[in-house]
Structures are given as structure tokens and as C-alpha cells.
Amino acid sequence: MLTRRIVVSVCAAILSASPLVAQTNDGDSGPQTLLRPSDAVWFGAFTVGSIALSRLDTHIAYWFRDTAQQTNGTMSALADYGTRLQETRLTLGALVLYGIGRLTNSEALADIGIHGAEAVVATSVACQIIRGPLGRARPSRSGLDDPYDFHYFAGFRQFDARSFPSIHASGAFAAATVLVVETSRRNPSANWVVAPVSYAIAASPSYARLFMGQHWASDVLMGAFMGVFVGQRVVNYSHDHPHNPMDRFFLGKHAHGLTLLPLGRGVQIGYSAEF
């Protein structure tokens, strides 16, 4: 009964989030939306996987909170670094990269930057839509003993009831996936270095949240999946549909959209459109 209620709640929240990340097709080839009916299989599989992993949530939480781990200087330093890689900083960093790309006429940097920002924001919003109604209590609130402590719809009001899924994990893996998929499209031979480094860095916020008792392992698994899924879809859809509204506006495709030009010590910002 508990498993069924969790699956239904998560799937309903995911379906309600679909319009937030869908984009229209302007005659380009490929699927017309980012989300497709077949995606329910993937989300269902990872939801079930998260529920299965929840059987180990308490054991994993106690291991991380054990004195031996908590007093380990290296582990503490890694957790302190990892927890700083949160969605706001990742979004701002991606937008800075986008701005540098536009000002230097680097299509690659601009693409990676704006698509990274899109993916982090989209997956963060989707996670919030799930966390709000589900209201899963964080380990720090439940005392590590009850990973099935749900307060339905309390997630909209209480920070301690926003555990599933982890936004730290989703944002980091979304950003890493954008970098990996963009590299695959532009320079596949470099991904043997880019992919492991990107995902190793992306895993650090997940580790930090486990170390600090802010998330269960099952929260991290679902968050990581959502980040990878959205990051891959944003990049592939954008490149397969270059007429999409986001790229037309931010990347100035087809000689109209947002423009950024260096001007003395400042920046000239302009916009052009076709009527």
C-alpha cells in the first residue's frame, strides 16, 4: 500500500510538471516535446528502484553519521565542498559561461552555458513539484530511524519535509550531463576524460547531503536520475530543433534574438525579432 501510494504520487507530480519543460516544434525533425509517453517507463523504473533502495536508507544514514566518518577530516572537507554546488550557484555559473560565450562569439560556450542553466532550472522545478505534495521528512528530522515519514503537502511549507528527491543531486547531474552530451556532439574523443570528471564532481553534492544527514540515499538516486534525464533531453532537443524558442531568443539563431556585444568597459545588450 505504501509503495503504491508513493508511485502514484511521484508519477502524478512528474506528469503535472511536463508542460514546464516542453517546447514547441517549429518544423524541425525529431520528437515535438521534451517529454514523451514512453518516459513513464523510465520514471517508473527509477521510482521503484528508489523505493527498493529505501530499505537500506537507515543503514546508510547511520554509517554516514557514525563518529568515525564525522570526525574524518578528509570526508568533512569533501562534504563542505560538495554542499556548495547547489542549484543557484550552478545556474549562475552556467549563465556566466553563456555570457562569456556570447561576448567572445564562442558558440560552444554559449550553448553549454544556456543549456546548462535550462537543465538545472527545469530539473529543480520538477523536483520541487514532487517534493511539495510528497512531504518526505529528512533524516535530520526523523532521527535516521524512519525513512517512511511522509507529511503530505507539508513540503510546500516546511524545509524538513522536502527530502525526496534531492535537488542538490538533480542540479549537479543535470549540469554534468549537459557538459557530457555537448562534448559528445562536438568532440566525442574528449569524453573519456570529460565524462568521468564531470560525474565525479556531480556526485560530490550527493555525498555531502548524505554526510550531513539532509537526504536519504533513495532521495539522491532519484535526484541524480532526474538530472541526467533532463540534461540529456535539453541538449538533444535543442540541437535537433534549432528553431526552438529558447535557442532563438538566447542564442540569436537565424539573425534574431538576444545579442551581447562588448562596448568599452561595459556590454551592449540588444534584441532583434522578425515580424
C-alpha positions as CSV (number, residue, x, y, z in Angstrom):
1,M,0.0,0.0,0.0
2,L,2.8,2.4,0.9
3,T,4.7,1.6,-2.3
4,R,1.6,2.1,-4.4
5,R,0.9,5.5,-2.8
6,I,4.5,6.7,-3.4
7,V,4.5,5.6,-7.1
8,V,1.2,7.2,-7.7
9,S,2.2,10.5,-6.0
10,V,5.6,10.7,-7.9
11,C,4.1,9.8,-11.3
12,A,1.3,12.4,-10.9
13,A,3.8,15.1,-9.9
14,I,6.0,14.3,-12.9
15,L,3.1,14.4,-15.3
16,S,2.0,17.7,-13.9
17,A,5.5,19.1,-14.4
18,S,5.6,18.1,-18.1
19,P,4.4,21.5,-19.5
20,L,7.2,23.2,-17.7
21,V,9.9,21.7,-19.8
22,A,8.1,21.0,-23.1
23,Q,8.9,23.2,-26.1
24,T,7.1,23.5,-29.4
25,N,8.4,22.2,-32.7
26,D,8.9,24.8,-35.5
27,G,9.1,22.3,-38.3
28,D,12.3,20.6,-37.3
29,S,12.8,16.9,-37.2
30,G,12.6,14.8,-34.1
31,P,10.0,14.5,-31.2
32,Q,7.9,17.5,-30.7
33,T,8.2,17.7,-27.0
34,L,10.9,17.0,-24.4
35,L,8.8,14.5,-22.5
36,R,7.1,11.5,-24.2
37,P,4.7,8.9,-23.0
38,S,7.4,6.2,-23.1
39,D,9.3,8.2,-20.4
40,A,6.8,7.0,-17.8
41,V,8.7,3.6,-18.0
42,W,12.0,5.2,-17.0
43,F,10.5,7.3,-14.3
44,G,8.5,4.3,-13.0
45,A,11.7,2.1,-13.0
46,F,13.7,4.6,-11.0
47,T,10.8,5.3,-8.7
48,V,10.7,1.6,-7.9
49,G,14.5,1.5,-7.7
50,S,14.4,4.3,-5.1
51,I,11.7,2.5,-3.1
52,A,13.9,-0.6,-3.2
53,L,16.9,1.4,-2.0
54,S,14.9,2.9,0.8
55,R,15.1,-0.4,2.5
56,L,18.8,0.4,3.1
57,D,18.3,4.1,3.8
58,T,18.5,3.8,7.6
59,H,21.7,1.7,7.4
60,I,23.4,4.1,5.0
61,A,22.3,7.1,7.1
62,Y,23.7,5.6,10.3
63,W,27.0,4.8,8.5
64,F,27.5,8.4,7.4
65,R,26.5,9.8,10.8
66,D,28.9,7.4,12.7
67,T,31.6,9.2,14.7
68,A,34.3,7.6,12.7
69,Q,33.1,9.2,9.5
70,Q,32.0,12.5,11.1
71,T,35.5,13.1,12.6
72,N,37.3,12.2,9.4
73,G,38.9,15.5,8.2
74,T,39.0,14.5,4.5
75,M,35.4,13.4,4.5
76,S,34.3,16.6,6.2
77,A,36.3,18.8,3.8
78,L,34.7,17.0,0.8
79,A,31.3,17.4,2.2
80,D,31.9,21.1,2.8
81,Y,32.9,21.5,-0.8
82,G,30.1,19.4,-2.2
83,T,27.3,21.1,-0.4
84,R,28.3,24.4,-2.0
85,L,27.5,23.0,-5.5
86,Q,23.8,23.8,-5.3
87,E,21.3,24.7,-8.0
88,T,21.5,28.5,-7.6
89,R,25.3,28.6,-8.0
90,L,25.2,26.1,-10.8
91,T,22.6,28.2,-12.6
92,L,24.5,31.5,-12.1
93,G,27.7,29.7,-13.2
94,A,26.1,28.5,-16.4
95,L,24.7,31.9,-17.2
96,V,28.2,33.4,-16.7
97,L,29.6,30.8,-19.1
98,Y,26.8,31.7,-21.5
99,G,27.6,35.4,-21.3
100,I,31.3,34.7,-21.9
101,G,30.4,32.6,-24.9
102,R,28.2,35.3,-26.4
103,L,30.8,38.1,-25.8
104,T,33.6,36.0,-27.3
105,N,31.5,34.6,-30.2
106,S,32.1,31.1,-28.9
107,E,29.1,29.0,-29.9
108,A,30.2,26.1,-27.8
109,L,30.5,28.0,-24.6
110,A,27.2,29.8,-25.2
111,D,25.4,26.5,-26.0
112,I,26.8,24.8,-22.9
113,G,26.0,27.7,-20.7
114,I,22.4,28.3,-21.7
115,H,21.5,24.7,-21.9
116,G,23.1,24.0,-18.6
117,A,21.1,26.8,-17.0
118,E,17.9,25.5,-18.7
119,A,18.5,21.9,-17.4
120,V,19.3,22.9,-13.8
121,V,16.3,25.2,-13.6
122,A,13.9,22.6,-15.2
123,T,15.0,19.7,-13.0
124,S,14.9,21.9,-9.9
125,V,11.3,23.0,-10.6
126,A,10.3,19.4,-11.3
127,C,11.8,18.2,-8.1
128,Q,10.0,21.0,-6.1
129,I,6.7,19.9,-7.7
130,I,7.3,16.4,-6.4
131,R,8.7,17.4,-3.0
132,G,5.8,19.7,-2.1
133,P,3.0,17.2,-2.1
134,L,5.1,14.2,-1.1
135,G,6.4,15.8,2.1
136,R,9.1,13.2,2.9
137,A,10.9,14.0,6.1
138,R,14.7,14.5,6.0
139,P,16.9,12.1,8.1
140,S,17.7,15.0,10.4
141,R,14.0,15.3,11.2
142,S,13.1,11.6,11.5
143,G,16.2,10.7,13.6
144,L,17.6,8.3,11.0
145,D,15.1,5.6,12.0
146,D,12.1,6.3,9.8
147,P,12.7,6.8,6.0
148,Y,8.9,6.4,5.5
149,D,7.9,9.5,7.4
150,F,5.7,11.4,5.0
151,H,3.7,14.6,5.7
152,Y,1.7,15.1,2.5
153,F,1.8,18.7,1.1
154,A,3.9,19.8,4.0
155,G,6.9,20.1,1.6
156,F,5.4,23.4,0.4
157,R,5.7,24.9,3.9
158,Q,8.5,23.1,5.7
159,F,12.1,22.7,4.7
160,D,12.4,19.4,6.7
161,A,9.7,17.9,4.6
162,R,11.4,18.3,1.3
163,S,13.6,15.3,1.1
164,F,12.6,13.4,-2.0
165,P,14.1,13.8,-4.5
166,S,17.4,15.7,-3.8
167,I,17.7,19.0,-5.7
168,H,21.4,19.1,-4.9
169,A,21.8,15.8,-6.8
170,S,19.5,16.7,-9.7
171,G,21.1,20.1,-10.3
172,A,24.6,18.8,-10.3
173,F,23.9,15.8,-12.5
174,A,21.9,18.0,-14.9
175,A,24.8,20.3,-15.3
176,A,27.3,17.5,-15.7
177,T,25.1,15.7,-18.3
178,V,24.8,18.9,-20.4
179,L,28.6,19.2,-20.5
180,V,29.0,15.5,-21.4
181,V,26.3,15.5,-24.1
182,E,27.6,18.7,-25.6
183,T,31.1,17.2,-25.7
184,S,29.7,14.1,-27.3
185,R,28.2,16.2,-30.1
186,R,31.3,18.4,-30.6
187,N,34.3,16.3,-29.7
188,P,33.4,12.7,-28.8
189,S,37.0,11.6,-28.3
190,A,37.4,14.0,-25.3
191,N,34.6,12.4,-23.4
192,W,36.8,9.7,-21.9
193,V,38.1,12.5,-19.7
194,V,35.2,14.9,-19.6
195,A,32.5,12.3,-18.6
196,P,34.2,10.7,-15.5
197,V,35.5,14.1,-14.2
198,S,32.1,15.7,-14.7
199,Y,30.1,13.0,-13.0
200,A,32.7,12.6,-10.2
201,I,32.2,16.3,-9.4
202,A,28.4,16.0,-9.8
203,A,28.4,13.2,-7.2
204,S,30.0,15.4,-4.5
205,P,26.8,17.3,-3.6
206,S,25.0,14.0,-3.2
207,Y,27.8,12.7,-0.9
208,A,27.7,15.9,1.1
209,R,23.9,15.7,1.7
210,L,24.3,12.1,2.9
211,F,27.2,13.0,5.1
212,M,25.2,15.9,6.6
213,G,22.1,13.9,7.2
214,Q,20.0,16.1,4.9
215,H,18.9,13.3,2.4
216,W,18.3,9.6,2.3
217,A,20.2,7.5,-0.3
218,S,16.9,7.0,-2.2
219,D,16.5,10.7,-2.5
220,V,19.9,11.0,-4.1
221,L,19.2,8.2,-6.6
222,M,16.0,9.7,-7.9
223,G,17.5,13.2,-8.0
224,A,20.5,12.0,-10.0
225,F,18.3,10.2,-12.5
226,M,16.1,13.3,-13.0
227,G,19.2,15.4,-13.6
228,V,20.7,13.1,-16.1
229,F,17.3,12.7,-17.9
230,V,16.6,16.4,-18.2
231,G,20.2,17.4,-19.1
232,Q,20.3,14.9,-21.9
233,R,16.8,15.9,-23.2
234,V,17.5,19.6,-23.1
235,V,20.7,19.3,-25.2
236,N,19.5,16.8,-27.7
237,Y,16.1,18.6,-28.2
238,S,17.8,22.0,-28.6
239,H,20.3,20.7,-31.3
240,D,17.7,18.7,-33.1
241,H,15.3,21.6,-33.1
242,P,17.4,24.8,-33.7
243,H,14.2,26.8,-34.3
244,N,13.0,26.3,-30.7
245,P,12.0,29.5,-28.9
246,M,14.7,29.3,-26.2
247,D,17.6,29.0,-28.6
248,R,16.1,31.6,-30.9
249,F,16.0,34.1,-28.1
250,F,19.2,33.4,-26.1
251,L,21.5,32.2,-28.9
252,G,20.3,34.6,-31.6
253,K,19.6,31.9,-34.1
254,H,18.8,33.0,-37.6
255,A,19.9,36.6,-37.1
256,H,17.4,37.5,-34.5
257,G,17.2,37.2,-30.7
258,L,19.3,38.4,-27.8
259,T,22.7,39.9,-28.6
260,L,25.6,40.7,-26.3
261,L,28.5,42.9,-27.5
262,P,31.5,44.3,-25.7
263,L,31.3,48.1,-25.5
264,G,34.2,49.8,-23.9
265,R,34.2,48.7,-20.3
266,G,30.6,47.5,-20.5
267,V,28.3,45.4,-22.5
268,Q,25.8,46.4,-25.1
269,I,22.6,44.3,-24.9
270,G,20.2,44.2,-27.8
271,Y,17.3,42.2,-29.2
272,S,16.0,41.8,-32.7
273,A,13.0,40.0,-34.0
274,E,11.1,39.2,-37.2
275,F,7.6,40.4,-37.7
